[in-house]
Amino acid sequence: MSAQARSPFTYTVLRAVPRVERAEFINAGVVLFCRERRFLDARTGLDVTRLTALAPDCDADEIAAQLAGIERVARGDSSAGPIAALAKAERFHWLSSPSSTMVGRSEVHTGLTGDCAATLDHLFRTLVMTPGARLPRHEGWNRANRLSVPPALVGREITRIRRLHYVFQGEVNTSDGPIELTFADGLVLMCDAAADWTLEAYGAAWVDPLPEPLSESDRSYVDRYGRWCAYDVTEQPPYGGLANQTVQQAIPQYNELLELTGYLIRTEEVVLDLQLWAGELRVFVRRG
C-alpha cells in the first residue's frame, strides 16, 4: 500500500502502575485515534500474573475496571459518563493525558495506517501481549551480534531471503517484521526495528529459541502470547527477483541524530527498500 493511501494516526500505550511512587508498570492497552478516518478505539488486556509479580498487594480488579472504563470512553458508550459524549478528538486528548493514577499513559506516538482496526490489533499484540524483548533471544543469536555500522554489501551475491513474522493463534502478521539476507560468501545481515524507532542490523542468522517439539511450558507460552517464526521467501514474490543477484548499491539512511533509520539495497533489476513505519520495519520491493 502506498503512503498516499495511508492516513496519519496517533496512539498512546496504557500502563498498569500498581504503585505510582515506584514508577514501575506493565503495558495493559492501546488507544488509537485517526482523525481522517474518524476512528477512535481502545483495546486493553491486563496480565494479572505479571502484575502481581510486580506488586503482590495491588488491587488488580481496580486496575481492570479502570481499563474497561477507558474502552467505554473510547467507544462513546453512554455508560462511561459525560466524557464519552465528547467528540473523538477531545476524548483522545482526555484518554492520552498524563495521569498519576494506577493506569498511566505513554507519550503519544504517530504513524500511518490503511486499516485502523488492524493497526490497533497489531499494536496491542506487539506492545501489550508480547512480553520481554521485541524478538526472543537465544544463545546462538542475541544482541552481541548487533553491528555498530552496516557491512559493505556492494559486490556480494544474495542467495537467501528470510522474513520473520509474528504468529498468534494461527494468524501470521505479514505486514512487518525483520528481514534476513544471506550472501554467497557466508555473510548474513538481519535488519529489525528497534524500540527507539531506529533500524538495528545484526550479523548472524536468527535462531528460533522455541524449536519443535515444544515443552509443555513453551507450548503454554506460545498459546498465550504467540511467537516469532522465520519464513524462507527466497523464491516467493516479490523477493524472487533478488535471488542470485549481486548488490550494486547499498545506501544506509540516517536521521538528524545520525541514527540508522532505513536501508536501500539495489541490484541490477530490483530495489529492496527497508523503512520504518510507526516503529515497525516495512519492506518494499520494486523493479529498479
Secondary structure, 3 states (H helix, E strand, C coil): CCHHHCEEEEEEEEEECCCHHHCCCEEEEEEEEECCCCEEEEEECCCHHHHHHHCCCCCHHHHHHHHHHHHHHHCCCHHHCHHHHCCHHHHHHHHHCCCCCCEEECCCEEEEECCHHHHHHHHHHHHHHCCCCCCCCECCECHHHECCCCCCCCCCEEEEEEEEEEEECCEEECCCCCEEEEECCCCEEEEEECCCCCEEEECCCCCCCCCCCCCHHHHHHHHHHCEEEEEECCCCCCHHHHCCCECCEEEEEECCCCCEEEEEEECCCEEEEEEEECCEEEEEEEEC
